[in-house]
């Protein structure tokens, strides 16, 4: 339970504060998103977690089961993990600036926690990992946030350093 509470706190407080603390535009260590694009992508992911945004299923049942098992583990997403919803090119930015995108992310995080406070048994489908409850969404969103924090060098989780050191993917 302690770890779940820490993940909730990370998502509510630590993650937004880490993004707010960035003064200059960091360059990604991998991937196609710029910093604002990553914030908008994360905001959309949080909105998906409480049904504000819905995408069609992206994988067959057997693949979904494998992906779900991975998602529930503590293994990080690999740099450059493909996202069929995003496609080959990053989507156009929605907001005029990073601050507006960050406010949208913080609002979606607040709405996510507020929604599940009122609908604690709600199950929301994810297009890759299937039907998830609140704690599973918290786990996924934290895993996803850490992935992108590592992408921009705001975290240095050892798994990413090892992967990047042994990879030609940059």
HUURTA-V254155 format. One record per residue. RES is the residue in three letters. PSI is psi as a letter, one per 20 degrees, with the letter a starting at -180 (none if undefined). BURIAL is + if it has 24 or more other C-alpha atoms within 12 Angstrom, else -. D_FIRST is the distance of its C-alpha to the first C-alpha in Angstrom with 2 decimals. Layout:
res: {RES | RES}
psi: {PSI | PSI}
burial: {BURIAL | BURIAL}
d_first: {D_FIRST | D_FIRST}
This chain:
res: {UNK | UNK | UNK | UNK | UNK | UNK | UNK | UNK | UNK | UNK | UNK | UNK | UNK | UNK | UNK | UNK | UNK | UNK | UNK | UNK | UNK | UNK | UNK | UNK | UNK | UNK | UNK | UNK | UNK | UNK | UNK | UNK | UNK | UNK | UNK | UNK | UNK | UNK | UNK | UNK | UNK | UNK | UNK | UNK | UNK | UNK | UNK | UNK | UNK | UNK | UNK | UNK | UNK | UNK | UNK | UNK | UNK | UNK | UNK | UNK | UNK | UNK | UNK | UNK | UNK | UNK | UNK | UNK | UNK | UNK | UNK | UNK | UNK | UNK | UNK | UNK | UNK | UNK | UNK | UNK | UNK | UNK | UNK | UNK | UNK | UNK | UNK | UNK | UNK | UNK | UNK | UNK | UNK | UNK | UNK | UNK | UNK | UNK | UNK | UNK | UNK | UNK | UNK | UNK | UNK | UNK | UNK | UNK | UNK | UNK | UNK | UNK | UNK | UNK | UNK | UNK | UNK | UNK | UNK | UNK | UNK | UNK | UNK | UNK | UNK | UNK | UNK | UNK | UNK | UNK | UNK | UNK | UNK | UNK | UNK | UNK | UNK | UNK | UNK | UNK | UNK | UNK | UNK | UNK | UNK | UNK | UNK | UNK | UNK | UNK | UNK | UNK | UNK | UNK | UNK | UNK | UNK | UNK | UNK | UNK | UNK | UNK | UNK | UNK | UNK | UNK | UNK | UNK | UNK | UNK}
psi: {h | g | h | g | h | h | h | g | g | g | g | g | g | g | g | h | h | g | g | h | i | p | g | q | o | q | q | q | i | r | r | i | p | r | g | h | h | g | g | h | g | h | g | h | g | g | h | h | i | j | j | h | p | p | q | q | p | i | r | r | g | g | g | g | g | g | h | g | g | g | h | i | r | j | p | q | q | q | p | j | p | q | o | h | h | h | a | h | q | q | q | q | q | g | q | h | r | h | g | g | g | h | h | g | g | h | g | h | g | g | h | g | h | g | g | h | h | i | m | h | j | p | p | p | q | p | i | h | i | b | p | q | a | g | h | h | g | g | g | g | h | g | g | g | g | h | g | h | h | h | h | j | j | i | q | m | p | h | h | g | g | g | g | h | h | j | q | i | o | none}
burial: {- | - | - | - | - | - | + | + | - | + | + | + | - | - | + | + | - | + | + | + | - | - | - | - | - | - | - | + | + | + | + | + | + | + | + | + | + | + | + | + | + | + | + | + | + | + | + | + | + | + | + | - | - | - | - | - | - | - | - | - | - | - | - | - | - | - | - | + | - | - | + | + | - | - | - | + | + | + | + | + | - | - | - | - | - | - | - | - | - | - | - | - | - | - | - | - | - | + | - | - | + | + | + | + | + | + | - | + | + | + | + | + | + | - | + | - | - | - | - | - | - | - | - | + | + | + | + | + | + | + | + | + | + | + | + | + | + | + | + | + | + | + | + | + | + | + | + | + | + | + | + | + | + | + | - | - | + | - | - | + | - | - | - | - | - | - | - | - | - | -}
d_first: {0.00 | 3.82 | 5.43 | 5.10 | 6.30 | 8.64 | 9.88 | 10.66 | 12.43 | 14.13 | 15.45 | 16.56 | 18.03 | 18.36 | 19.72 | 22.38 | 23.39 | 23.95 | 26.16 | 27.98 | 28.80 | 30.84 | 34.51 | 36.42 | 36.01 | 34.20 | 35.53 | 33.28 | 33.15 | 33.27 | 33.42 | 35.51 | 33.59 | 34.63 | 32.17 | 32.75 | 32.65 | 29.20 | 27.98 | 29.65 | 28.20 | 24.61 | 25.48 | 26.78 | 23.66 | 21.52 | 24.28 | 24.08 | 20.43 | 21.56 | 25.01 | 27.16 | 28.41 | 28.90 | 30.30 | 31.82 | 30.32 | 31.29 | 31.04 | 32.05 | 29.73 | 29.87 | 29.09 | 26.26 | 24.62 | 24.99 | 23.74 | 20.68 | 19.84 | 20.36 | 18.34 | 15.20 | 15.83 | 15.33 | 19.12 | 20.51 | 23.14 | 26.54 | 28.83 | 31.17 | 29.10 | 31.42 | 30.60 | 33.17 | 32.50 | 33.46 | 36.42 | 38.43 | 38.89 | 36.50 | 36.82 | 38.90 | 37.14 | 36.54 | 36.57 | 39.35 | 37.24 | 33.91 | 33.16 | 33.61 | 31.34 | 28.64 | 29.04 | 28.69 | 25.43 | 24.04 | 25.36 | 23.75 | 20.31 | 20.90 | 22.25 | 19.34 | 16.82 | 19.60 | 20.38 | 16.98 | 16.80 | 20.09 | 19.52 | 15.99 | 17.29 | 19.31 | 19.65 | 21.35 | 23.33 | 23.34 | 26.77 | 25.62 | 22.36 | 23.01 | 21.19 | 17.64 | 15.20 | 13.36 | 10.17 | 12.81 | 14.93 | 12.50 | 12.14 | 15.92 | 16.88 | 15.20 | 16.88 | 20.03 | 20.04 | 19.74 | 22.55 | 24.77 | 24.09 | 25.26 | 28.13 | 29.46 | 28.85 | 26.38 | 23.93 | 25.23 | 22.65 | 24.56 | 24.38 | 26.35 | 28.84 | 29.55 | 30.00 | 32.29 | 34.25 | 34.98 | 35.67 | 38.61 | 36.37 | 36.63}
